[in-house]
């Protein structure tokens, strides 16, 4: 038996003694990790404002001997904590921003504590083994994409694997996360009195509404995984004035980054066609960098899934045709081998980004998921640091996926 054809033999020696030591270390860290998770939960901080969370996490890492550098990529709440030198280099990704009005309704407090626990346990077990371990603090996943800035700053240039686990409503071995970007379409018309001299007006709002109609027609022929959702953010100020300016925003998603670029072109064409038909002018621009699609690395995700099962949680492949959103982990995954599995902390009929999910992120089930995930992550780090062949296979798999446009 091999792992999805990537040649990892069944029965290969995986240093079970080291795994057991990592499990024991996680058990010992239980109270400490839960204290971190609950502290973040009780004091939720929005994107780019996670000062208390970053301070707490870096203090915990420094206390166990990690060399900590803060303010990475010009982001005050980003950090890199390092243990060891050289390669193989494994990065554990910690998220810790919250949602406006909902707190940790995406469970990032658990992501942070899970990554912290895996980092502390793996460092303790590996000792002076060759290579290095990074715990990377990645702010602003919910808004802005801290990982994009970190990737562009070169944080992952010498990394061989980037690992994280996300709480969810399913336990899935990998995440079907699409590429995402937001567009702003600003229509420029000419103001006029709607009854006094309507022939001199150019209705910018009418042009925007026509663009929505074109996008609606486009939506009917989009492939699985692609989606467009729009809102009107500006549409005039008074009913007795023909609006000379109207603005809409469109959220676009697609299975791959290349497919997203094509979708951007299609939506832009819809807006330009509406402007041409109404006599208006339109400017279409991307807002922010957007997110690349997530490229799962089967070699690593199946290894993690096996360890997670050993810790009592059995993850399955994602349900076909279900896409749970987008994340800045995508911009890491198209640069280095990466994993982003989900571990359930609620029933499947529930949803994240809800008050119920926020409560689950501080629940006994959330705590159990955190500990199991931390142990499975630590085991995976140990495998990568002690088996160079696994690193090579992960990179081979990564390059194959890139060649095939996945």
GUKOLVEX-902832 format. One record per atom (N, C-alpha, C): x, y, z; residue in one letter. Coordinates in steps of 0.1 Angstrom, whole numbers, padded with zeros to 4 digits, always signed. Each point is the difference from the previous one (the first is absolute). Example, Ala and Ser with C-alpha at 12.3 -4.5 7.8 and 13.67 -1.06 7.14 Angstrom:
BEGIN
+0132-0057+0078a
-0009+0012+0000a
+0009+0012+0000a
-0004+0011-0007s
+0009+0011+0000s
-0008+0011+0008s
//
This chain:
BEGIN
+0008-0012+0000x
-0008+0012+0000x
+0009+0012+0000x
-0004+0011-0008x
+0007+0012+0000x
-0010+0012+0001x
+0005+0011+0003x
-0008+0012+0002x
-0003+0007-0013x
-0012-0002-0005x
-0005+0006-0013x
+0011-0001-0011x
+0007-0011+0000x
+0010-0002-0011x
+0013+0007+0003x
+0002+0006+0011x
+0013+0007+0002x
+0010-0008+0007x
-0002-0013+0002x
+0011-0009+0003x
+0005+0000+0014x
-0009+0002+0010x
+0004-0001+0014x
-0005-0014+0005x
+0010-0009+0002x
-0004-0014+0002x
-0007-0002+0014x
-0010-0009-0001x
-0007-0003+0013x
+0010-0007+0009x
-0001+0003+0013x
+0009-0006+0009x
+0013+0007+0002x
+0002+0011-0007x
+0013+0008+0001x
+0001+0004+0014x
+0013+0000+0005x
+0003+0004+0014x
-0003+0015+0001x
-0009+0004+0009x
-0003+0014+0002x
+0003+0005+0014x
+0010-0007+0006x
+0005+0005+0013x
-0011+0001+0011x
-0007-0012+0002x
-0011+0000+0009x
+0003+0005+0014x
+0012-0002+0004x
+0004+0005+0013x
+0000+0015+0001x
+0004+0007-0011x
-0001+0014-0001x
-0014+0005+0000x
-0008-0007-0007x
-0015+0003+0000x
-0006-0001+0014x
+0004-0010+0007x
-0006-0002+0013x
+0005+0011+0010x
+0012+0004-0002x
+0006+0011+0008x
-0008+0013-0003x
-0003+0002-0013x
-0007+0012-0003x
-0014+0000+0006x
-0007-0012-0001x
-0013-0001+0006x
+0001+0003+0015x
+0010-0005+0007x
+0001+0003+0014x
+0003+0014+0003x
+0007+0007-0009x
+0003+0014+0002x
-0013+0008-0001x
-0008-0004-0010x
-0012+0008-0002x
-0009-0002+0012x
-0001-0012+0005x
-0008-0002+0012x
+0005+0008+0012x
+0013+0002+0001x
+0006+0008+0011x
-0004+0015-0003x
-0001+0004-0012x
-0003+0014-0004x
-0015+0003+0001x
-0008-0009+0002x
-0014+0001-0001x
-0005+0013+0007x
+0002+0002+0012x
-0005+0012+0007x
+0006+0013-0005x
+0013-0001-0003x
+0006+0012-0006x
-0006+0004-0013x
-0002-0009-0009x
-0006+0003-0013x
-0014+0005+0001x
-0008-0007+0009x
-0014+0005+0001x
+0000+0014+0006x
+0009+0003+0009x
+0000+0013+0006x
+0003+0011-0011x
+0008-0004-0010x
+0003+0009-0011x
-0013+0001-0009x
-0006-0011-0003x
-0012+0000-0009x
-0011+0008+0007x
-0002-0002+0012x
-0011+0008+0007x
+0003+0015+0002x
+0013+0003+0002x
+0004+0014+0001x
-0003+0007-0013x
+0003-0006-0011x
-0002+0006-0013x
-0015+0001-0003x
-0007-0010+0005x
-0015+0000-0002x
-0007+0011+0008x
+0005+0002+0012x
-0006+0010+0008x
+0003+0014-0004x
+0011+0002-0008x
+0004+0013-0004x
+0002+0000-0015x
-0011-0001-0008x
+0002-0001-0015x
+0005+0013-0005x
+0009-0001-0010x
+0006+0012-0007x
-0002-0002-0015x
-0003+0011-0006x
-0003+0000-0014x
+0013+0000-0008x
-0001-0002-0013x
+0011-0001-0009x
+0010+0012+0001x
+0012-0003+0001x
+0011+0010+0002x
+0000+0007+0013x
-0009-0004+0009x
+0000+0006+0013x
+0002-0011+0011x
+0006-0011-0003x
+0002-0011+0009x
+0012+0001+0009x
+0001+0012+0007x
+0012+0002+0008x
+0001-0009+0012x
-0010-0001+0007x
+0000-0009+0012x
+0003-0014-0004x
-0007-0005-0010x
+0002-0014-0004x
+0015-0002-0005x
+0005+0009-0008x
+0014-0002-0004x
+0010+0001+0012x
-0003+0009+0009x
+0009+0001+0012x
-0001-0013+0008x
-0011-0006+0002x
-0002-0012+0008x
+0007-0012-0007x
-0002-0001-0013x
+0006-0011-0007x
+0015+0001-0001x
+0005+0011-0003x
+0015+0002+0000x
+0006-0002+0013x
-0006+0004+0011x
+0005-0003+0013x
+0001-0015+0003x
-0011-0007-0004x
+0000-0014+0003x
+0011-0007-0008x
+0002+0004-0013x
+0011-0006-0008x
+0014+0003+0005x
+0002+0013+0004x
+0013+0004+0005x
+0003-0007+0013x
-0010-0003+0008x
+0002-0007+0013x
+0006-0014-0002x
-0003-0006-0011x
+0005-0013-0003x
+0011+0000-0010x
+0007+0011-0001x
+0013+0001-0007x
-0001+0003-0015x
-0011+0004-0005x
-0001+0004-0014x
+0006+0014-0001x
+0007+0003-0011x
+0005+0013-0004x
-0012+0008-0007x
-0004+0011+0006x
-0012+0006-0006x
+0003+0013-0006x
-0005+0002-0012x
+0001+0013-0007x
-0014+0005-0003x
-0003+0012+0003x
-0013+0006-0001x
+0000+0011-0011x
-0012+0004-0004x
-0001+0011-0010x
+0003-0005-0014x
-0002-0013-0003x
+0004-0006-0013x
-0008+0007-0011x
+0006+0002-0011x
-0006+0006-0012x
-0007+0013+0003x
+0005+0007+0010x
-0006+0013+0003x
-0014-0001+0007x
-0003-0012+0005x
-0013-0002+0007x
+0004-0001+0015x
-0005+0009+0008x
+0004+0000+0014x
-0004-0012+0008x
-0011-0007-0005x
-0005-0012+0008x
+0004-0013-0007x
+0010+0001-0009x
+0005-0013-0006x
+0013-0003+0006x
+0004-0013+0001x
+0012-0004+0006x
+0005-0013-0006x
+0013-0003+0002x
+0006-0013-0004x
+0008-0004+0012x
-0003-0012+0006x
+0008-0006+0011x
+0007-0012-0006x
+0013+0000+0002x
+0009-0010-0006x
+0007-0009+0010x
+0001-0013-0003x
+0008-0009+0008x
+0008-0008-0010x
+0013-0001+0002x
+0009-0007-0010x
+0004+0008-0011x
+0007-0006-0009x
+0006+0007-0012x
-0001-0010-0012x
-0001+0006-0012x
+0001-0007-0012x
-0013-0008-0004x
+0003-0010-0009x
-0011-0008-0005x
+0002-0014+0003x
-0011-0008+0001x
-0014+0004-0004x
-0005+0010+0010x
-0008+0010-0005x
-0006+0010+0008x
-0016-0002-0001x
-0006-0001+0012x
-0014-0002+0001x
-0006+0012+0007x
-0011+0006-0006x
-0006+0012+0006x
-0014-0004+0005x
-0003+0003+0012x
-0014-0001+0006x
-0006+0014+0000x
-0012+0001-0006x
-0006+0013-0002x
-0011+0002+0011x
+0001+0011+0007x
-0009+0004+0010x
-0009+0012-0004x
-0013-0002+0001x
-0009+0011-0003x
-0006+0004+0013x
-0004+0013+0002x
-0006+0005+0013x
-0009+0012-0001x
-0004+0004-0013x
-0009+0011-0001x
-0014-0005+0002x
-0009+0009+0004x
-0014-0003+0002x
-0009+0008-0009x
-0013-0003+0001x
-0010+0006-0009x
-0007+0011+0006x
-0003+0011-0007x
-0008+0011+0006x
-0013-0005+0005x
-0003+0004+0013x
-0013-0004+0006x
-0002-0014+0004x
+0009-0009-0005x
-0002-0014+0003x
+0011-0006+0008x
+0011+0007+0002x
+0011-0005+0007x
+0007-0012-0008x
+0003-0010+0007x
+0008-0012-0006x
-0010-0010-0006x
-0009+0005-0009x
-0010-0008-0006x
+0006-0008-0012x
+0013+0001-0002x
+0007-0008-0010x
+0010-0009+0007x
+0001+0001+0013x
+0009-0009+0008x
+0015+0003-0001x
+0004+0012-0003x
+0014+0003-0002x
+0007-0001+0013x
-0007+0001+0012x
+0007-0002+0012x
+0004-0014+0002x
-0007-0010-0006x
+0004-0014+0000x
+0012-0002-0009x
-0001+0007-0012x
+0012-0002-0010x
+0013+0005+0007x
-0001+0011+0007x
+0012+0005+0007x
+0005-0010+0010x
-0009-0004+0009x
+0004-0009+0011x
+0005-0014-0006x
-0006-0005-0011x
+0004-0012-0006x
+0014+0001-0005x
+0002+0010-0008x
+0014+0002-0006x
+0010+0002+0011x
-0003+0008+0010x
+0009+0002+0011x
+0004-0014+0007x
-0011-0008+0003x
+0003-0013+0006x
+0009-0009-0009x
-0003+0000-0013x
+0008-0008-0009x
+0014+0005+0000x
+0002+0013+0000x
+0014+0005+0000x
+0008-0003+0012x
-0007+0001+0012x
+0007-0002+0012x
+0004-0015+0002x
-0010-0009-0004x
+0003-0014+0001x
+0010-0005-0010x
-0001+0005-0012x
+0010-0005-0011x
+0014+0005+0004x
+0001+0012+0004x
+0013+0005+0004x
+0006-0008+0011x
-0008-0003+0010x
+0005-0008+0012x
+0005-0014-0005x
-0008-0006-0008x
+0003-0014-0004x
+0012-0001-0010x
+0001+0010-0009x
+0010-0001-0011x
+0014+0004+0006x
+0000+0009+0010x
+0013+0003+0005x
+0009+0007-0010x
+0012-0007-0003x
+0010+0006-0009x
-0001-0007-0014x
-0011-0006-0003x
-0002-0006-0013x
+0003+0010-0011x
+0005-0005-0012x
+0003+0010-0011x
-0013+0007-0004x
+0002+0012-0004x
-0011+0008-0006x
-0005+0010+0010x
-0011+0007-0003x
-0006+0010+0008x
-0015+0000+0000x
-0005+0006+0010x
-0015+0001+0003x
-0004+0014+0001x
-0010+0005-0007x
-0005+0013+0001x
-0014+0000+0006x
-0003+0009+0009x
-0014+0003+0003x
-0003+0014-0005x
-0008+0001-0010x
-0003+0012-0007x
-0013+0006+0004x
+0000+0012+0006x
-0012+0007+0004x
-0005+0008-0012x
-0012-0004-0005x
-0006+0005-0012x
-0013+0008+0003x
+0001+0013+0001x
-0012+0008+0003x
-0009+0002-0012x
-0012+0004+0003x
-0009+0006-0010x
-0004-0010-0010x
-0003-0013+0003x
-0006-0009-0009x
-0014+0004-0004x
-0008+0006+0009x
-0014+0003-0003x
-0001+0012-0009x
+0010+0009+0001x
-0001+0012-0009x
+0014+0005-0003x
+0004-0001-0012x
+0013+0006-0004x
+0011-0010-0004x
+0000-0012+0006x
+0009-0011-0004x
+0014+0002+0004x
+0003-0002+0013x
+0013+0001+0005x
+0010-0009-0006x
-0005-0012-0003x
+0009-0010-0006x
+0005+0004-0014x
-0008+0008-0007x
+0004+0004-0013x
+0012+0010+0001x
-0001+0009+0010x
+0011+0009+0002x
+0013-0007+0005x
-0002-0010+0008x
+0011-0008+0005x
+0007-0008-0011x
-0009-0006-0009x
+0006-0007-0011x
+0008+0009-0009x
-0006+0012-0003x
+0007+0009-0009x
+0012+0005+0006x
+0001+0001+0013x
+0012+0004+0007x
+0011-0011+0001x
-0003-0012-0005x
+0010-0010+0000x
+0001-0009+0012x
-0010+0001+0009x
+0000-0009+0012x
+0000-0014-0003x
-0006-0005-0011x
-0001-0014-0003x
+0010-0004-0011x
+0010+0008-0003x
+0009-0003-0011x
+0008-0013+0002x
+0004-0002+0013x
+0008-0012+0003x
-0007-0010+0008x
-0014+0000-0001x
-0008-0009+0008x
-0003-0012-0009x
+0000-0012+0006x
-0003-0012-0007x
-0014-0005+0002x
-0007+0005+0010x
-0014-0004+0003x
-0006+0010+0009x
-0013+0004-0003x
-0007+0009+0008x
-0013-0007+0005x
-0001+0000+0013x
-0011-0009+0006x
-0009+0009+0009x
-0013-0003-0001x
-0009+0006+0010x
-0013-0008+0000x
-0008+0001+0010x
-0013-0007+0001x
-0011+0011+0004x
-0011-0002-0007x
-0011+0010+0003x
-0012-0007+0006x
-0006+0005+0011x
-0012-0006+0005x
-0012+0002-0010x
-0009-0009+0000x
-0011+0002-0009x
-0012-0008+0004x
-0010-0002-0009x
-0011-0009+0002x
+0001-0014-0006x
+0011-0002-0007x
+0003-0013-0006x
+0015-0003+0005x
+0003-0013+0000x
+0014-0004+0001x
+0004-0005-0014x
+0007+0008-0007x
+0004-0002-0013x
+0015+0000-0001x
+0006-0009-0008x
+0014-0002-0001x
+0007+0012-0007x
-0008+0007-0009x
+0006+0011-0006x
-0012+0010-0003x
+0004+0012-0004x
-0010+0011-0001x
-0002+0004-0014x
-0013-0001-0005x
-0003+0005-0014x
-0002+0015+0001x
+0011+0008-0001x
+0000+0014+0001x
+0003+0006-0013x
-0009+0009-0005x
+0001+0006-0013x
+0008+0013+0000x
+0005+0004-0012x
+0006+0013-0002x
-0011+0011+0001x
+0004+0011+0005x
-0009+0011+0003x
+0005+0014-0002x
-0008+0009-0005x
+0004+0014-0001x
-0013+0008+0000x
+0001+0013+0004x
-0011+0009+0000x
+0003+0011-0010x
-0010+0003-0008x
+0000+0010-0010x
-0009+0012+0004x
+0005+0012-0004x
-0009+0012+0002x
-0002+0006-0014x
-0013+0001-0003x
-0004+0006-0013x
-0006+0014+0003x
+0006+0010-0005x
-0005+0014+0002x
-0005+0006-0013x
-0013+0003-0001x
-0006+0005-0012x
-0001+0015+0001x
+0003+0007-0010x
+0000+0015-0001x
-0011+0004-0010x
-0010+0007+0004x
-0010+0005-0010x
+0000+0015+0000x
-0012+0006-0001x
-0002+0014+0000x
-0013+0004+0007x
+0001+0008+0010x
-0011+0004+0008x
-0010+0008-0008x
-0013-0001+0003x
-0010+0008-0007x
-0013-0001+0009x
-0010+0008-0004x
-0013-0001+0007x
-0008-0011-0007x
-0006-0009+0007x
-0006-0012-0007x
-0012+0004-0008x
-0006+0012+0002x
-0012+0004-0008x
+0003+0013-0007x
+0008+0009+0005x
+0003+0012-0006x
+0008-0001-0012x
+0011-0008+0000x
+0009-0001-0012x
+0006-0015+0000x
-0008-0010+0001x
+0005-0014+0000x
+0009-0003-0011x
-0003+0006-0012x
+0008-0004-0012x
+0015+0004+0002x
+0003+0009+0009x
+0014+0004+0002x
+0007-0009+0011x
-0007-0008+0006x
+0006-0008+0011x
+0005-0014-0005x
+0009-0005+0007x
+0005-0014-0002x
+0000-0006+0013x
-0009-0010+0001x
-0003-0006+0013x
+0011-0011+0004x
+0009+0004+0009x
+0010-0009+0004x
-0005-0013+0007x
-0011+0003+0008x
-0006-0012+0007x
-0006-0009-0010x
-0007+0005-0010x
-0006-0009-0010x
+0011-0009-0007x
+0011+0007-0002x
+0011-0008-0006x
+0005-0011+0009x
+0001+0003+0013x
+0005-0010+0009x
-0011-0011+0001x
-0012+0003+0001x
-0011-0010+0000x
+0001-0009-0012x
+0002+0006-0012x
+0002-0008-0012x
+0012-0009+0001x
+0010+0004+0006x
+0012-0008+0002x
-0004-0012+0009x
-0008+0002+0010x
-0005-0011+0009x
-0007-0010-0008x
-0009+0005-0010x
-0007-0009-0009x
+0009-0009-0008x
+0011+0006-0005x
+0009-0007-0008x
+0008-0010+0008x
+0003+0003+0012x
+0007-0009+0009x
-0009-0012+0004x
-0013+0003+0001x
-0010-0010+0003x
+0000-0010-0011x
+0000+0004-0013x
+0000-0009-0011x
+0013-0008-0001x
+0011+0007+0004x
+0013-0007+0000x
+0000-0011+0011x
-0006+0003+0011x
+0000-0010+0011x
-0006-0013-0004x
-0009+0000-0009x
-0007-0012-0004x
+0009-0010-0007x
+0011+0005-0006x
+0009-0009-0007x
+0013-0002+0006x
+0001+0004+0013x
+0013-0002+0007x
+0002-0014+0004x
+0012-0005-0001x
+0003-0014+0004x
-0001-0002+0015x
+0000-0012+0005x
+0000-0003+0014x
+0012+0006+0006x
-0002+0006+0012x
+0011+0007+0007x
+0002+0015-0003x
-0007+0004-0010x
+0000+0015-0004x
-0012+0007+0005x
+0001+0012+0004x
-0012+0007+0006x
+0003+0015+0000x
-0011+0008-0002x
+0001+0014+0000x
-0012+0005+0009x
+0004+0009+0010x
-0010+0006+0008x
+0002+0015+0001x
-0010+0008-0003x
+0002+0014-0001x
-0009+0008+0010x
+0004+0012+0004x
-0008+0009+0008x
+0002+0014-0006x
-0010+0009+0002x
+0001+0014-0004x
+0004+0008+0012x
+0011+0007-0001x
+0006+0008+0011x
-0003+0015-0001x
-0004+0004-0012x
-0003+0014-0003x
-0010+0001-0011x
-0011+0007+0001x
-0010+0000-0011x
-0008+0013-0001x
+0006+0011+0004x
-0007+0013+0000x
-0004+0005+0014x
-0004+0012+0000x
-0003+0006+0013x
-0014+0006+0001x
-0007+0002-0011x
-0014+0005+0000x
-0007-0005-0012x
-0013-0002+0002x
-0008-0006-0011x
-0003+0010-0011x
+0002+0013+0002x
-0002+0010-0010x
+0013+0005-0007x
+0010-0009+0001x
+0012+0003-0007x
+0004-0013-0007x
+0003+0000-0013x
+0005-0011-0007x
+0014-0003+0005x
+0003-0012+0006x
+0013-0002+0006x
+0011+0001-0010x
+0010+0008+0003x
+0012+0001-0009x
+0011-0009+0005x
-0002-0008+0010x
+0011-0009+0005x
-0007-0012+0007x
+0004-0011-0003x
-0005-0012+0007x
+0012-0010+0001x
-0001-0008+0011x
+0012-0009+0003x
-0006-0013+0004x
+0006-0011-0005x
-0003-0013+0005x
+0012-0008+0003x
-0001-0010+0008x
+0011-0009+0003x
-0004-0014-0002x
+0009-0008-0006x
-0003-0013-0004x
+0011-0009+0006x
-0005-0011+0008x
+0009-0010+0005x
+0001-0011-0010x
+0011-0004-0005x
+0002-0010-0010x
+0008-0012+0006x
-0004-0012-0003x
+0007-0012+0004x
+0001-0010-0011x
+0011-0007-0001x
+0002-0010-0010x
+0009-0011+0005x
-0001-0012-0007x
+0007-0012+0005x
+0015+0003+0000x
+0006+0007-0010x
+0014+0002-0001x
+0002+0015-0002x
+0013+0004+0002x
+0003+0014-0002x
-0001+0004-0014x
+0004-0009-0009x
-0002+0003-0015x
-0015+0002-0003x
-0008-0009+0005x
-0015+0001-0003x
-0005+0013+0006x
+0005+0005+0012x
-0004+0012+0005x
+0004+0012-0009x
+0011+0000-0005x
+0004+0010-0009x
-0009+0001-0012x
-0004-0011-0005x
-0010+0000-0012x
-0013+0005+0005x
-0004-0003+0012x
-0013+0005+0005x
+0000+0015+0002x
+0012+0005+0005x
+0002+0015+0001x
-0002+0007-0014x
+0005-0006-0010x
-0002+0005-0014x
-0014+0000-0004x
-0008-0011+0003x
-0014-0001-0003x
-0008+0011+0007x
+0002+0001+0013x
-0008+0010+0008x
+0004+0014-0005x
+0012+0003-0003x
+0004+0013-0006x
-0007+0002-0013x
-0001-0010-0008x
-0007+0002-0013x
-0015+0003+0002x
-0006-0006+0010x
-0014+0003+0004x
-0001+0014+0003x
+0009+0006+0008x
-0001+0014+0005x
+0002+0009-0012x
+0010-0003-0008x
+0003+0008-0012x
-0011+0000-0010x
-0007-0011-0002x
-0011-0001-0009x
-0012+0008+0005x
-0002+0000+0013x
-0011+0008+0006x
+0003+0015-0002x
+0013+0004+0002x
+0003+0014-0002x
-0002+0004-0015x
+0004-0009-0009x
-0001+0004-0014x
-0015+0001-0004x
-0008-0009+0006x
-0015+0000-0004x
-0007+0013+0006x
+0005+0005+0011x
-0007+0011+0006x
+0007+0014-0002x
+0011+0000-0006x
+0007+0013-0002x
+0009+0004+0012x
+0001-0009+0010x
+0008+0004+0012x
+0014-0005-0003x
+0009+0004+0010x
+0013-0005+0000x
+0002-0009+0012x
+0009-0009+0000x
+0002-0009+0012x
+0015-0002+0002x
+0004-0001+0013x
+0013-0004+0004x
-0002-0012+0009x
+0008-0011-0004x
+0000-0012+0007x
+0013-0003+0006x
+0001-0002+0013x
+0013-0003+0007x
-0001-0011+0010x
+0011-0007+0002x
+0001-0010+0010x
+0003+0007+0013x
-0007-0005+0011x
+0002+0005+0013x
+0009-0010+0008x
+0012+0005+0003x
+0009-0009+0007x
+0006-0011-0009x
+0008-0009+0006x
+0007-0010-0008x
-0009-0011-0004x
-0011-0003+0008x
-0007-0012-0002x
+0007-0012+0005x
-0006-0012-0001x
+0007-0012+0005x
+0001-0010-0011x
+0011-0007-0001x
+0002-0011-0009x
-0008-0012+0005x
-0003-0010-0009x
-0007-0012+0004x
+0009-0008+0009x
-0006-0009+0008x
+0009-0009+0008x
+0004-0012-0007x
+0012-0003+0000x
+0006-0012-0007x
+0004-0010+0011x
-0008-0010+0002x
+0003-0010+0010x
+0012-0009-0004x
+0008-0004+0010x
+0010-0009-0003x
-0003-0014+0005x
-0004-0009-0008x
-0005-0013+0005x
+0010-0008+0008x
+0012+0001-0003x
+0010-0007+0008x
-0001+0005+0015x
-0001+0012+0002x
+0000+0006+0013x
-0014-0002+0007x
-0010+0003-0008x
-0014+0000+0006x
-0004-0015+0004x
+0004-0010-0007x
-0003-0013+0003x
+0009-0005+0012x
+0012+0005+0001x
+0008-0003+0012x
-0006+0006+0012x
-0004+0013-0001x
-0007+0006+0012x
-0012-0007+0003x
-0008-0004-0010x
-0013-0007+0003x
+0002-0013+0008x
+0010-0007-0004x
+0003-0012+0008x
+0004+0003+0014x
+0007+0010+0002x
+0004+0004+0014x
-0013+0004+0008x
-0008+0008-0007x
-0012+0005+0006x
-0009-0012+0004x
-0001-0010-0008x
-0008-0012+0003x
+0006-0007+0012x
+0013-0001+0001x
+0007-0006+0012x
-0003+0008+0013x
-0004+0013-0002x
-0004+0008+0011x
-0015+0001+0003x
-0007-0009-0008x
-0014-0002+0003x
-0010+0008-0009x
+0005+0007-0010x
-0009+0007-0009x
+0002-0005-0014x
-0011-0005-0007x
+0001-0005-0013x
-0005+0010-0010x
+0009+0005-0008x
-0003+0010-0010x
-0002-0008-0014x
-0009+0006-0008x
-0003-0006-0013x
+0003+0011-0011x
+0001-0004-0012x
+0001+0010-0011x
-0012+0009+0000x
+0001+0012-0005x
-0012+0009+0000x
-0011-0005-0009x
-0012+0004+0003x
-0011-0004-0009x
+0001+0006-0013x
-0002-0008-0011x
+0001+0006-0014x
-0009+0011-0002x
+0005+0011-0007x
-0008+0011-0003x
-0003+0010+0011x
+0006-0002+0012x
-0002+0009+0011x
+0013+0009+0001x
-0002+0013+0000x
+0011+0009+0001x
-0002+0009+0012x
+0009+0000+0009x
-0003+0007+0013x
+0005+0014+0001x
+0005+0005-0011x
+0004+0014+0000x
+0015+0002-0005x
+0006+0010+0004x
+0014+0003-0004x
+0008+0004+0012x
+0013-0001-0001x
+0009+0004+0011x
+0014+0004-0006x
+0007+0008+0007x
+0014+0004-0004x
+0010-0012+0001x
-0004-0011+0006x
+0009-0012-0001x
+0002-0004-0014x
-0009+0004-0009x
+0002-0003-0014x
+0013+0006-0005x
+0003+0012+0004x
+0012+0006-0006x
+0013-0006+0006x
-0001-0008+0011x
+0011-0007+0005x
+0001-0014-0008x
-0012-0006-0002x
+0000-0013-0006x
+0004-0001-0014x
+0000+0012-0007x
+0005+0000-0014x
+0015+0003-0001x
+0006+0001+0012x
+0014+0003+0001x
+0008-0012+0006x
-0006-0007+0010x
+0006-0011+0007x
-0010-0011+0003x
+0004-0013+0002x
-0010-0010+0004x
-0007+0004+0013x
-0013-0001+0000x
-0008+0005+0011x
-0012-0009+0003x
-0005+0001+0013x
-0012-0007+0003x
-0009+0010+0008x
-0013-0002-0001x
-0010+0008+0007x
-0013-0009+0002x
+0002-0011+0008x
-0012-0008+0003x
-0010+0007+0010x
-0012-0005+0000x
-0010+0004+0009x
-0002-0010+0011x
-0003+0004+0012x
-0003-0009+0011x
-0013+0006+0007x
-0011-0009+0000x
-0013+0005+0004x
+0000+0003+0015x
-0006+0011+0004x
-0003+0004+0014x
-0015+0002+0002x
-0008-0002-0010x
-0015+0000+0001x
-0006-0011-0009x
-0013+0000+0000x
-0007-0009-0009x
+0000+0005-0014x
-0001-0009-0010x
+0001+0004-0014x
-0010+0010-0004x
-0012+0000+0006x
-0011+0009-0005x
+0003+0014+0005x
+0009+0002+0008x
+0003+0014+0004x
+0010+0007-0010x
+0003+0012+0003x
+0009+0008-0008x
+0010+0008+0008x
+0011+0003-0006x
+0009+0009+0006x
-0005+0014-0002x
+0007+0010+0005x
-0004+0014-0001x
-0014+0002+0006x
-0003-0007+0011x
-0012+0002+0007x
+0002+0000+0015x
-0009+0006+0008x
+0002+0000+0015x
+0002-0015+0005x
-0007-0009-0005x
+0001-0014+0004x
+0014-0005-0002x
+0006+0003-0011x
+0014-0005-0002x
+0010+0007+0009x
-0003+0013+0003x
+0009+0007+0009x
+0000-0007+0014x
-0012-0004+0004x
-0001-0008+0013x
+0008-0013-0001x
-0001-0007-0011x
+0006-0012-0002x
+0016+0001+0001x
+0005+0012-0004x
+0014+0002+0000x
+0006+0001+0014x
-0009+0000+0010x
+0004+0000+0014x
-0007-0011+0008x
-0003-0011-0007x
-0008-0011+0005x
+0009-0012+0003x
-0004-0010+0008x
+0008-0012+0002x
+0003-0007-0013x
-0009+0000-0010x
+0003-0006-0013x
+0011+0008-0007x
-0001+0013+0001x
+0011+0008-0006x
+0013-0003+0006x
+0000-0002+0013x
+0013-0003+0007x
+0005-0014-0004x
-0009-0010-0001x
+0005-0013-0005x
+0005+0000-0014x
-0006+0008-0009x
+0005+0001-0013x
+0013+0007-0001x
+0002+0010+0009x
+0013+0007+0000x
+0011-0009+0004x
-0002-0008+0011x
+0010-0009+0004x
+0004-0011-0010x
-0011-0006-0006x
+0003-0010-0010x
+0007+0006-0012x
-0004+0011-0004x
+0006+0007-0012x
+0014+0004+0003x
+0003+0005+0012x
+0014+0003+0003x
+0009-0012+0000x
-0005-0011+0006x
+0008-0012+0000x
+0003-0005-0014x
-0011+0000-0009x
+0002-0005-0014x
+0009+0009-0008x
-0001+0013+0003x
+0010+0010-0007x
+0014-0003+0005x
+0002-0002+0013x
+0013-0002+0005x
+0006-0013-0006x
-0008-0010-0001x
+0005-0013-0006x
+0004+0003-0014x
-0008+0008-0008x
+0003+0002-0014x
+0013+0008-0001x
+0002+0010+0009x
+0013+0007+0000x
+0012-0009+0002x
-0002-0009+0010x
+0011-0010+0003x
+0003-0009-0012x
-0011-0004-0007x
+0003-0008-0012x
+0008+0007-0011x
-0004+0013-0002x
+0007+0008-0010x
+0015+0003+0004x
+0002+0002+0012x
+0014+0003+0005x
+0009-0012+0000x
-0006-0012+0002x
+0008-0012+0001x
+0000-0009-0012x
-0008+0004-0010x
+0000-0009-0012x
+0001+0009-0013x
+0012+0003-0004x
+0002+0009-0012x
-0007-0005-0012x
-0002-0014-0001x
-0007-0005-0012x
-0015+0005+0000x
-0006+0002+0011x
-0014+0005+0001x
+0000+0014-0005x
+0010+0008+0003x
+0000+0014-0005x
+0002+0000-0015x
+0008-0009-0005x
+0002-0001-0015x
-0013-0004-0007x
-0007-0009+0006x
-0013-0005-0006x
-0010+0011+0000x
+0000+0008+0011x
-0010+0011+0001x
+0003+0010-0011x
+0013+0003-0002x
+0003+0010-0011x
-0003-0006-0013x
+0003-0013-0002x
-0004-0006-0013x
-0015+0001-0003x
-0008-0002+0010x
-0014+0001-0001x
-0004+0014-0003x
+0006+0010+0007x
-0003+0014-0002x
+0003+0004-0014x
+0011-0004-0006x
+0004+0003-0013x
-0009-0006-0011x
-0005-0012+0003x
-0009-0007-0009x
-0013+0008+0000x
-0005+0004+0012x
-0013+0007+0000x
+0001+0014-0007x
+0012+0006+0001x
+0002+0013-0007x
+0000-0002-0015x
+0007-0011-0005x
+0000-0003-0014x
-0014-0002-0006x
-0008-0006+0008x
-0013-0004-0004x
-0011+0011+0002x
+0005+0011+0005x
-0009+0012+0003x
-0010-0002+0011x
+0003-0009+0010x
-0008-0002+0011x
+0003+0009+0012x
//
